[in-house]
């Protein structure tokens, strides 16, 4: 019953920044997980960042490829998630998807059962 809408993609020069948003509607939850995935043409979809919130406890995951460059954040009142992307590289070019689950995971880097997905937003980084 939760719907996600991701947005904020675009064309940016290498070294630049972009901020992606994941808006939630429908049946919101006090405990929830949001993951940001990306998929380049011909490549497997990969998890790059995730946040999980229990109502009291926060867990965060970053893939090594984006650690130190990307920051995931939340707005608990809205069940929203954001991805601040800095120092972008051409290899970051992909369609980025927000995914969600209506529960807390203590290990958000290993969630298999995301129930909700955004439509995807294109990020293109030029060299």
WOBEL-V275513 format. One record per backbone hydrogen bond with DSSP energy under -0.5 kcal/mol. NH is the residue of the N-H (numbers start at 1). CO is the residue of the C=O. If there is no record, write none. Layout:
nh:NH co:CO
nh:NH co:CO
//
This chain:
nh:3 co:25
nh:5 co:23
nh:7 co:21
nh:10 co:122
nh:12 co:124
nh:14 co:126
nh:15 co:88
nh:16 co:13
nh:18 co:85
nh:20 co:83
nh:21 co:7
nh:22 co:81
nh:23 co:5
nh:25 co:3
nh:27 co:1
nh:28 co:26
nh:32 co:53
nh:33 co:101
nh:34 co:51
nh:35 co:99
nh:36 co:49
nh:37 co:35
nh:37 co:97
nh:38 co:46
nh:39 co:95
nh:43 co:40
nh:46 co:38
nh:48 co:36
nh:49 co:36
nh:50 co:61
nh:51 co:34
nh:52 co:59
nh:53 co:32
nh:54 co:57
nh:59 co:52
nh:61 co:50
nh:63 co:48
nh:66 co:63
nh:67 co:63
nh:69 co:66
nh:70 co:66
nh:71 co:84
nh:73 co:82
nh:75 co:80
nh:78 co:75
nh:79 co:75
nh:80 co:75
nh:81 co:22
nh:82 co:73
nh:83 co:20
nh:84 co:71
nh:85 co:18
nh:85 co:83
nh:86 co:69
nh:86 co:84
nh:87 co:15
nh:88 co:16
nh:92 co:89
nh:93 co:90
nh:94 co:123
nh:95 co:39
nh:96 co:94
nh:96 co:121
nh:97 co:37
nh:99 co:35
nh:100 co:116
nh:101 co:33
nh:103 co:101
nh:110 co:107
nh:111 co:108
nh:112 co:110
nh:114 co:112
nh:115 co:100
nh:116 co:100
nh:118 co:98
nh:121 co:96
nh:123 co:94
nh:124 co:10
nh:126 co:12
nh:126 co:124
//
